[in-house]
Amino acid sequence: MARRRYRTGSAELDSAIADLVAATGRREDRDLIAEMLVSTVRLAREEVGRGDLKLLNSALKELRNSLAVFEPYQGIRKATIFGSARIAEGDPAYAAARDFGAAMAARDWMVMTGAGPGIMAAGLEGAGRDRSFGINIELPFEASANEFIVDDPKLVDFKYFFTRKVTFMRESHGYALLPGGFGTMDEAFELLTLMQTGKTHLSPVVLLDPPGSTYWSHWTEFVHCELVDRNLVSDHDLALVHTTDDPVAAADHVCGFYRAFHSMRYVGGHLVLRLERPVGEDELAGLNDAFGDLLVDGSIEAIEATPAEVADDDEIERPRLRLHFDRRSHARLRQLIDALNAGTP
């Protein structure tokens, strides 16, 4: 069935939009550019109120600006650090965040976090200005970005938390969460919800406590007692997180997620895993035995790049696996990736 064309309801306006898109000189994805313009015109014709227009306008501008800032760094993996703004320098949690940032920079990763004080400042201090992004949220009680990212072109300001979160999830390849308040809990549970439901790509998530802290052990106990034991989440869902009190071990875990796994993409209803190494017949048979419950039908199979990937020049030289994934068992899919990274199913 052909996709219904998205239009303004006015042939004259639709023609003007088509002319405007052509005038941009854009050769690809003109349909999407046109649809964004159609949405703007429809908002005008529907007499949407000024407050709603301001929200949509700011959100689009914020996301466009963040795309422009990150575009030169697309080939570099990035780790996000979440944690409290209230933790002072000298606190063990501050030291843990600083050491994690330094460990990731030493592995040629970049670090993203908020631009405020506390854990955010610690992570950027450890990574160093050249390998840092400040993803700032405008708050009335935080006057400016911290000293480690202020006036840097990699500082991105946001008015809205939701556009800021989109940027974190879109750009990050791994996460470290340190002790924090409501904001850290919000980030932790939203991140896990998005991974659990397949609304963001699977990435390594480390719960990093300073030595002697019980913050994440108490959190894990709560999740076990109140969520897992009551069947509100699956026990497999805890495979989405890894807990440690060692910043270097945390960095090793984040980087280790990409030991064999590289990336994934859906093609024709099937999930394609792109890898750093080929998978032999014996290992593939073991993966099918261990993870057959992930499949709608068929088996996990080694394939060449699909025509869609070739057309997009999308990692076509890499070995890959294809499976008819059920699109709900994402924590089990994480365990499959862990098995690939370990070299054994």
CORTASUL-V207147 format. One record per residue. D_CENTER is the distance of its C-alpha to the mean C-alpha in Angstrom with 1 decimal. Layout:
d_center: (D_CENTER	D_CENTER)
This chain:
d_center: (32.5	31.8	29.1	30.8	30.8	29.3	32.1	33.4	36.7	38.7	39.8	40.6	37.2	35.5	37.7	36.9	33.1	33.7	35.8	33.2	30.5	33.0	33.9	30.4	31.0	27.7	28.5	25.4	23.5	26.4	26.0	22.7	24.1	27.2	25.4	23.7	27.2	28.8	26.5	27.8	31.3	31.2	30.0	33.1	35.4	34.3	35.1	31.9	32.5	31.8	29.4	27.1	27.5	26.5	23.3	22.3	23.6	21.7	18.3	18.8	20.1	17.3	14.6	17.1	17.7	14.1	13.9	17.2	16.4	13.5	15.4	17.7	15.1	13.2	14.9	13.8	11.1	9.6	9.4	8.9	12.0	12.9	16.6	19.9	21.5	24.8	24.9	27.5	28.0	30.0	28.2	27.0	23.5	23.6	24.8	22.1	19.3	21.4	22.0	18.4	17.6	20.8	20.0	16.7	18.6	21.4	19.2	18.4	14.8	14.0	13.0	11.4	12.8	15.0	18.3	20.6	22.8	22.5	19.5	17.8	20.9	21.2	17.9	18.8	22.4	21.5	19.3	21.9	21.7	21.3	18.0	16.6	14.7	15.7	13.7	16.8	17.8	21.4	23.5	27.3	27.6	25.5	27.6	25.6	22.9	23.7	26.0	23.4	21.5	24.1	25.3	22.7	21.4	17.9	18.2	16.7	18.3	17.3	19.8	17.5	15.0	13.4	12.8	11.6	8.9	7.9	7.9	5.9	2.9	4.5	5.7	4.6	6.1	7.4	8.5	12.2	13.7	17.3	20.0	19.8	21.1	20.1	17.1	15.7	16.6	15.0	11.6	12.2	13.5	11.2	8.1	10.6	12.0	9.1	8.8	12.6	13.2	11.1	9.5	6.0	6.1	7.6	7.0	9.8	10.4	13.7	16.0	18.1	21.6	24.3	27.4	29.4	26.9	26.6	23.7	21.2	24.1	25.4	22.0	22.0	25.6	24.9	22.2	24.8	27.8	26.6	23.9	24.5	28.3	28.5	26.4	23.9	21.1	21.7	22.5	20.2	17.2	17.8	16.9	13.2	14.2	16.5	19.0	20.9	23.0	22.9	20.6	21.5	20.9	17.4	16.7	18.5	16.4	13.0	14.8	16.7	13.8	14.4	18.2	18.9	15.7	14.2	12.2	13.0	14.4	16.7	20.1	23.1	21.8	21.1	18.0	18.2	16.9	17.4	18.7	20.2	23.5	25.7	26.3	30.0	32.0	32.5	28.9	28.0	30.8	29.5	26.0	27.7	29.8	27.1	24.5	26.7	25.7	22.4	24.5	26.0	28.6	29.5	28.0	25.3	26.7	26.3	26.4	26.6	24.2	24.5	26.3	23.3	21.4	24.6	25.0	21.6	22.2	18.9	19.1	22.6	24.1	21.9	23.2	21.5	21.9	22.2	22.4	23.0	20.3	21.1	17.6	18.0	18.1	14.5	15.4	18.3	16.3	14.5	18.1	19.0	16.5	17.9	21.3	20.7	19.6	22.7	24.8	26.4	25.7)
